[in-house]
Amino acid sequence: MTTAPDIIVYGALWCPDCRRTKQFLAEHHIPYHWIDIDQYAAAQHIVRRLNDGRQIIPTIVFDDGGPVLIEPSNAELAARLGITPQARRSYYDLIIVGGGPAGLTAAIYAAREGMDTLVIERSGVGGQAGTTERIDNYPGFAEGIAGSELADRMREQADRFGVELLIAQTVVNVDPGSDRGGFRTVTTESGEEYCAAALLLTPGTRYRRLNVSGEEDFIGAGVHFCATCDGPFYRDMHTLVVGGGNSGIEEGLFLTGFASHVTVLEMGDRLRASQVLQDKAAAHPKMDIRLNTTVREFRGKGKLSSVLVEDLKTGRQEELHSTGVFVFIGLNPNTGFLADAVEMDGRGFIVTGPGMETNRHGIFAAGDARSGSTKQVAAAVGEGAAALISIRAHMEDEIRNRGYAGDC
């Protein structure tokens, strides 16, 4: 690896992506300068200048004259620094693609069973759960737990049992091998190939977009998909939340800790969130709900200034003045790398049968990217454990009926 350039990281202590970036740099012994934009007003101006008026963190500046990195994944940061993480060997009993709650749970179970296990994660461990401000419905934590803390605890437990974590590598291809037995192979963006007797796919999901006029233009400049990441930018301002499901109401309640008022826009004639969340929203003095309302356009010059909405019952359109909109309308699976490797439904979620096995022998799926999953942390953990039980049976069958040498 070449000598790392001098690095300045502009961020904030409340920003989960900033914490992930700092952890990655520390783990790879890369020195950097940290500047908290909440402490230095001048730093906020620098961030906006580097982002064409948008306030996006972390913003990472290098003294070698190369490109600035804006909210990079660990894989993008590794590539910029000339770091190519590699696993210790080419063969494993089990390879897990994705380091969220489902993948980490399965890895812990597998390692305790004596399986050599590799987890490949593009970004930071914990998945979307790791960027959630607070998780109140995970058993065992009566007062709730920060998503980042839960992710850290899962990682520590995986480390304790000897799970190998390959961070900042993106899987770009899966070769399912032969249904008659043998090995399954994954290829990473750096060109490395790793094979295993079984694969578990837990790639997770990403936030779905509205795909209306102006949305792409104002991402990071008024349009956001993570209240934990960007909510503190809107202190004492009126913010909008699009989506009345659990995520929308949870994030809206979180935003009330910063915003002067939060308006939730829901297309349907009722909220889809749990009754507990609905009751909290109804009782909160800083929240109101608008049903049968959809977004038609985001407007502004350089930064978002207003949102054009339509009442779906009357057809009446109205311009709402707000500089911050948070969109929570569902999830899309991170399954583009699978191509034709396994069967997927019409939305790209992985189809599984009994035991969470895909249509390919020896390849299993769990968590949010699995078709029919409930998109809950506790459910993902349960699916990870259940998938591993099926994988154990698969491994026993491979050894008993086919046999395999521990090599590709």
C-alpha positions as CSV (number, residue, x, y, z in Angstrom):
1,M,0.0,0.0,0.0
2,T,1.3,3.5,-0.8
3,T,1.7,6.1,1.9
4,A,-1.7,7.5,2.8
5,P,-2.2,11.2,2.1
6,D,-3.0,13.7,4.9
7,I,-6.7,13.4,5.5
8,I,-9.3,15.8,6.9
9,V,-12.7,14.4,7.9
10,Y,-15.5,16.9,8.3
11,G,-18.4,15.4,10.3
12,A,-20.4,15.4,13.5
13,L,-20.5,13.2,16.6
14,W,-24.2,12.4,16.0
15,C,-23.5,11.1,12.4
16,P,-23.4,7.3,12.1
17,D,-21.6,7.4,8.7
18,C,-19.0,9.6,10.3
19,R,-18.5,7.1,13.1
20,R,-18.2,4.3,10.6
21,T,-15.6,6.2,8.6
22,K,-13.5,7.0,11.7
23,Q,-13.7,3.3,12.8
24,F,-12.5,2.2,9.3
25,L,-9.5,4.6,9.3
26,A,-8.6,3.6,12.9
27,E,-8.7,-0.1,12.1
28,H,-6.4,0.4,9.1
29,H,-4.0,2.7,11.1
30,I,-4.7,5.7,8.8
31,P,-4.1,9.0,10.6
32,Y,-6.6,11.8,10.0
33,H,-7.7,15.2,11.2
34,W,-11.3,15.3,12.6
35,I,-13.3,18.5,12.4
36,D,-16.7,18.7,14.0
37,I,-18.9,21.0,12.0
38,D,-21.1,21.6,15.0
39,Q,-18.2,23.2,16.8
40,Y,-16.8,25.3,13.9
41,A,-19.2,27.4,11.7
42,A,-16.5,27.8,9.1
43,A,-16.4,24.1,8.6
44,Q,-20.1,24.1,7.7
45,H,-19.3,26.6,5.0
46,I,-16.5,24.4,3.7
47,V,-18.7,21.4,3.6
48,R,-21.4,23.3,1.6
49,R,-18.8,24.7,-0.8
50,L,-17.3,21.3,-1.5
51,N,-20.8,19.8,-2.0
52,D,-22.3,22.5,-4.3
53,G,-24.4,23.9,-1.5
54,R,-25.3,20.6,0.0
55,Q,-24.6,19.8,3.6
56,I,-23.4,16.1,3.5
57,I,-21.2,14.4,6.0
58,P,-18.7,12.9,6.2
59,T,-16.9,15.0,3.7
60,I,-13.3,13.8,3.4
61,V,-10.5,16.0,1.9
62,F,-7.1,14.7,0.9
63,D,-3.9,16.7,0.5
64,D,-2.7,14.8,-2.6
65,G,-5.0,16.9,-4.8
66,G,-7.3,13.9,-5.5
67,P,-11.1,13.9,-5.5
68,V,-13.0,14.7,-2.3
69,L,-15.0,11.8,-1.0
70,I,-18.6,12.6,0.0
71,E,-20.3,10.1,2.4
72,P,-18.3,7.2,1.0
73,S,-18.9,3.6,1.7
74,N,-16.0,1.7,3.3
75,A,-15.3,0.1,-0.1
76,E,-15.0,3.5,-1.8
77,L,-12.8,4.8,1.0
78,A,-10.5,1.8,0.8
79,A,-10.2,2.2,-3.0
80,R,-9.3,5.9,-2.6
81,L,-6.6,5.0,0.0
82,G,-5.2,2.1,-2.1
83,I,-6.3,-0.5,0.4
84,T,-7.4,-3.9,-0.9
85,P,-8.7,-5.9,2.0
86,Q,-8.4,-9.7,1.4
87,A,-9.6,-12.7,3.3
88,R,-7.0,-15.0,4.9
89,R,-7.6,-17.9,2.5
90,S,-9.7,-18.8,-0.6
91,Y,-11.8,-21.6,0.9
92,Y,-14.4,-21.5,3.8
93,D,-17.1,-23.8,5.0
94,L,-19.5,-20.9,4.9
95,I,-19.4,-17.5,3.2
96,I,-22.0,-14.9,4.2
97,V,-22.6,-11.9,1.9
98,G,-23.7,-9.1,4.1
99,G,-22.9,-8.1,7.7
100,G,-26.2,-6.9,9.1
101,P,-28.1,-8.6,12.0
102,A,-29.1,-11.7,9.9
103,G,-25.6,-12.3,8.6
104,L,-23.9,-11.7,11.9
105,T,-26.3,-13.9,13.8
106,A,-25.8,-16.7,11.3
107,A,-22.0,-16.2,11.6
108,I,-22.0,-16.5,15.3
109,Y,-24.1,-19.7,15.2
110,A,-21.8,-21.1,12.5
111,A,-18.6,-20.3,14.3
112,R,-19.9,-22.0,17.5
113,E,-20.7,-25.1,15.3
114,G,-17.0,-25.1,14.3
115,M,-17.5,-23.9,10.7
116,D,-14.8,-21.7,9.2
117,T,-16.9,-18.6,8.4
118,L,-16.2,-15.5,6.3
119,V,-18.5,-12.5,6.3
120,I,-18.1,-10.1,3.4
121,E,-19.5,-6.6,4.0
122,R,-19.3,-3.6,1.6
123,S,-19.9,-0.9,4.2
124,G,-20.1,-1.1,8.0
125,V,-21.4,-4.0,10.1
126,G,-24.9,-3.7,11.4
127,G,-26.6,-2.8,8.1
128,Q,-29.5,-0.3,8.4
129,A,-30.0,-1.3,12.1
130,G,-26.5,0.2,12.7
131,T,-27.6,3.6,11.6
132,T,-30.9,3.6,13.5
133,E,-30.9,6.2,16.3
134,R,-32.7,3.9,18.8
135,I,-34.2,0.4,18.7
136,D,-37.0,0.0,21.2
137,N,-38.5,-3.3,20.1
138,Y,-35.5,-5.6,20.3
139,P,-35.9,-8.0,23.3
140,G,-33.6,-7.7,26.2
141,F,-33.2,-3.9,26.2
142,A,-35.9,-2.5,28.4
143,E,-34.8,1.1,27.8
144,G,-34.0,0.5,24.1
145,I,-30.5,0.5,22.5
146,A,-28.8,2.7,20.0
147,G,-28.5,0.9,16.6
148,S,-24.7,1.6,16.5
149,E,-24.3,0.0,19.9
150,L,-26.3,-3.1,19.0
151,A,-24.2,-3.5,15.8
152,D,-20.9,-3.1,17.8
153,R,-22.0,-5.8,20.3
154,M,-22.9,-8.2,17.5
155,R,-19.5,-7.6,15.9
156,E,-17.7,-8.1,19.2
157,Q,-19.6,-11.4,19.7
158,A,-18.6,-12.5,16.2
159,D,-15.0,-11.7,16.9
160,R,-15.1,-13.6,20.1
161,F,-16.1,-16.8,18.2
162,G,-13.5,-16.3,15.5
163,V,-15.7,-15.2,12.6
164,E,-13.5,-13.6,9.9
165,L,-14.9,-10.2,8.7
166,L,-13.9,-8.9,5.3
167,I,-15.0,-5.3,5.4
168,A,-14.9,-2.8,2.5
169,Q,-15.2,-5.4,-0.2
170,T,-18.2,-5.6,-2.6
171,V,-19.4,-8.9,-4.0
172,V,-20.0,-8.4,-7.7
173,N,-20.8,-12.0,-8.8
174,V,-22.0,-15.3,-7.4
175,D,-21.3,-18.6,-9.1
176,P,-23.8,-21.2,-7.7
177,G,-21.8,-24.1,-8.9
178,S,-23.5,-27.5,-9.5
179,D,-26.7,-28.5,-7.8
180,R,-25.2,-32.0,-7.6
181,G,-22.7,-30.8,-5.0
182,G,-19.4,-29.0,-5.0
183,F,-18.5,-25.4,-4.2
184,R,-20.1,-22.0,-4.6
185,T,-17.9,-19.1,-5.5
186,V,-18.2,-15.3,-4.9
187,T,-16.1,-12.7,-6.7
188,T,-15.3,-9.3,-5.2
189,E,-14.8,-6.0,-6.9
190,S,-11.1,-6.3,-6.5
191,G,-11.1,-9.6,-8.5
192,E,-10.6,-12.0,-5.6
193,E,-12.5,-15.2,-5.6
194,Y,-13.6,-17.1,-2.5
195,C,-15.4,-20.4,-2.4
196,A,-17.4,-22.4,0.2
197,A,-19.5,-25.4,0.7
198,A,-22.5,-23.1,1.4
199,L,-23.4,-19.5,0.9
200,L,-25.8,-17.3,2.9
201,L,-27.1,-14.2,1.2
202,T,-28.0,-11.4,3.6
203,P,-27.3,-8.3,1.5
204,G,-30.0,-6.1,3.0
205,T,-31.9,-3.3,1.5
206,R,-31.7,0.4,0.6
207,Y,-34.3,3.2,0.9
208,R,-36.7,3.5,-2.0
209,R,-37.0,6.9,-3.7
210,L,-40.1,8.8,-4.8
211,N,-38.8,9.4,-8.4
212,V,-40.5,12.7,-8.8
213,S,-39.2,15.9,-10.3
214,G,-36.5,17.6,-8.3
215,E,-35.8,14.7,-6.0
216,E,-32.4,13.8,-7.4
217,D,-31.4,17.4,-7.6
218,F,-32.0,18.0,-3.9
219,I,-30.6,14.8,-2.3
220,G,-28.4,16.1,0.5
221,A,-29.7,19.6,0.0
222,G,-33.1,19.1,1.6
223,V,-34.1,15.6,0.6
224,H,-32.9,12.8,2.9
225,F,-33.4,9.1,3.7
226,C,-32.0,8.9,7.2
227,A,-33.2,11.1,10.0
228,T,-30.4,9.8,12.3
229,C,-27.8,10.9,9.8
230,D,-29.2,14.3,8.8
231,G,-32.0,15.3,11.2
232,P,-29.7,17.5,13.4
233,F,-29.2,19.8,10.4
234,Y,-32.8,21.0,10.8
235,R,-32.9,22.3,14.3
236,D,-35.8,24.6,14.9
237,M,-37.1,24.2,11.3
238,H,-40.3,22.7,9.9
239,T,-39.6,19.3,8.4
240,L,-41.7,16.9,6.3
241,V,-41.7,13.1,6.5
242,V,-43.0,11.1,3.5
243,G,-44.4,7.8,4.5
244,G,-46.7,6.7,7.4
245,G,-45.3,3.2,8.1
246,N,-43.3,2.2,11.1
247,S,-40.1,3.8,9.7
248,G,-41.8,7.1,8.8
249,I,-43.4,7.5,12.2
250,E,-40.3,6.4,14.2
251,E,-38.1,8.8,12.2
252,G,-40.7,11.5,12.5
253,L,-40.7,11.2,16.3
254,F,-36.9,11.3,16.3
255,L,-37.0,14.5,14.3
256,T,-39.2,16.2,16.9
257,G,-36.0,16.4,19.0
258,F,-34.6,18.9,16.5
259,A,-37.3,20.3,14.3
260,S,-39.8,23.0,15.3
261,H,-42.6,20.9,13.8
262,V,-42.9,17.6,11.8
263,T,-45.6,16.9,9.2
264,V,-46.1,13.4,8.0
265,L,-47.4,12.9,4.5
266,E,-49.2,9.5,3.8
267,M,-50.7,8.5,0.5
268,G,-53.3,6.2,2.0
269,D,-56.4,7.0,4.0
270,R,-54.8,5.7,7.2
271,L,-51.3,5.3,8.7
272,R,-49.6,1.9,8.3
273,A,-47.5,2.2,11.5
274,S,-48.2,0.1,14.6
275,Q,-50.9,1.4,16.9
276,V,-48.4,2.2,19.5
277,L,-46.5,4.5,17.1
278,Q,-49.7,6.0,15.9
279,D,-50.7,6.9,19.4
280,K,-47.4,8.5,20.1
281,A,-47.6,10.6,16.9
282,A,-51.2,11.7,17.7
283,A,-50.2,12.8,21.2
284,H,-47.1,14.6,20.2
285,P,-47.5,18.4,20.1
286,K,-44.9,18.9,17.4
287,M,-46.4,16.4,14.9
288,D,-49.3,16.4,12.6
289,I,-50.5,13.9,9.9
290,R,-51.8,14.5,6.4
291,L,-53.5,11.5,4.8
292,N,-54.3,11.0,1.1
293,T,-51.4,13.2,0.2
294,T,-48.6,12.6,-2.3
295,V,-45.5,14.5,-3.4
296,R,-45.5,15.8,-6.9
297,E,-42.4,18.0,-7.1
298,F,-39.4,19.3,-5.0
299,R,-38.6,23.0,-5.7
300,G,-35.8,25.4,-5.0
301,K,-32.6,27.0,-6.3
302,G,-29.5,25.1,-5.1
303,K,-31.3,24.1,-1.9
304,L,-34.8,22.8,-1.3
305,S,-37.3,25.5,-0.4
306,S,-40.7,24.0,-1.0
307,V,-42.6,20.8,-1.9
308,L,-45.6,20.6,-4.2
309,V,-48.1,18.1,-2.8
310,E,-51.5,16.9,-4.0
311,D,-54.6,15.8,-2.1
312,L,-55.5,12.5,-3.8
313,K,-59.2,12.8,-2.9
314,T,-59.8,16.3,-4.2
315,G,-56.9,16.7,-6.7
316,R,-56.0,20.0,-5.1
317,Q,-52.3,20.9,-5.2
318,E,-50.5,22.9,-2.5
319,E,-47.0,24.2,-2.0
320,L,-45.6,23.4,1.4
321,H,-42.6,25.5,2.5
322,S,-40.0,23.3,4.1
323,T,-36.2,23.0,3.7
324,G,-36.0,19.4,4.9
325,V,-37.9,16.3,3.7
326,F,-37.2,12.8,4.9
327,V,-38.5,10.0,2.7
328,F,-39.5,6.6,4.1
329,I,-41.6,4.8,1.6
330,G,-40.1,1.3,1.6
331,L,-37.0,-0.6,0.7
332,N,-35.3,-2.0,-2.4
333,P,-33.1,-5.1,-2.1
334,N,-29.3,-4.9,-2.7
335,T,-29.5,-7.9,-5.0
336,G,-28.2,-6.5,-8.3
337,F,-25.0,-8.5,-8.1
338,L,-26.9,-11.8,-8.1
339,A,-28.2,-11.5,-11.7
340,D,-29.4,-15.0,-12.6
341,A,-27.5,-16.8,-9.7
342,V,-30.7,-17.4,-7.7
343,E,-34.5,-16.9,-8.2
344,M,-35.8,-13.5,-7.3
345,D,-39.3,-12.1,-7.3
346,G,-40.6,-9.2,-9.4
347,R,-39.1,-6.6,-7.0
348,G,-35.7,-8.2,-6.8
349,F,-36.1,-9.9,-3.4
350,I,-34.6,-13.4,-3.1
351,V,-37.1,-16.3,-3.2
352,T,-36.6,-19.1,-0.7
353,G,-38.2,-22.4,0.0
354,P,-38.2,-24.6,3.1
355,G,-35.2,-24.0,5.4
356,M,-34.6,-20.6,3.6
357,E,-32.7,-22.3,0.8
358,T,-32.9,-20.7,-2.6
359,N,-33.6,-22.6,-5.8
360,R,-29.9,-23.3,-5.9
361,H,-28.6,-26.1,-3.7
362,G,-26.4,-24.9,-1.0
363,I,-27.3,-21.2,-1.3
364,F,-29.5,-19.8,1.4
365,A,-31.0,-16.3,2.1
366,A,-32.1,-14.4,5.2
367,G,-33.0,-10.9,6.4
368,D,-34.5,-7.9,4.6
369,A,-33.5,-8.9,1.1
370,R,-35.4,-12.2,1.4
371,S,-38.9,-12.2,-0.3
372,G,-41.5,-12.3,2.5
373,S,-39.3,-11.0,5.3
374,T,-40.8,-8.6,7.8
375,K,-38.0,-6.0,7.7
376,Q,-37.5,-6.0,11.5
377,V,-34.3,-6.4,13.4
378,A,-35.6,-9.2,15.6
379,A,-37.0,-11.1,12.6
380,A,-33.6,-10.8,10.8
381,V,-31.8,-12.2,13.8
382,G,-34.3,-15.1,13.9
383,E,-33.9,-15.7,10.2
384,G,-30.1,-15.8,10.5
385,A,-30.3,-18.4,13.2
386,A,-32.9,-20.5,11.3
387,A,-30.9,-20.3,8.1
388,L,-27.8,-21.6,9.9
389,I,-29.7,-24.6,11.2
390,S,-30.6,-25.5,7.6
391,I,-27.0,-24.8,6.5
392,R,-25.7,-27.2,9.2
393,A,-28.0,-29.9,7.9
394,H,-26.8,-29.2,4.4
395,M,-23.2,-29.4,5.5
396,E,-23.8,-32.7,7.2
397,D,-25.4,-34.0,4.0
398,E,-22.5,-32.9,1.9
399,I,-20.0,-34.7,4.1
400,R,-22.1,-37.8,4.5
401,N,-23.3,-38.3,0.9
402,R,-20.7,-36.5,-1.2
403,G,-17.7,-35.7,0.8
404,Y,-15.5,-32.7,0.1
405,A,-11.9,-31.7,0.7
406,G,-11.4,-28.4,2.4
407,D,-10.2,-26.7,-0.7
408,C,-11.7,-25.3,-3.9
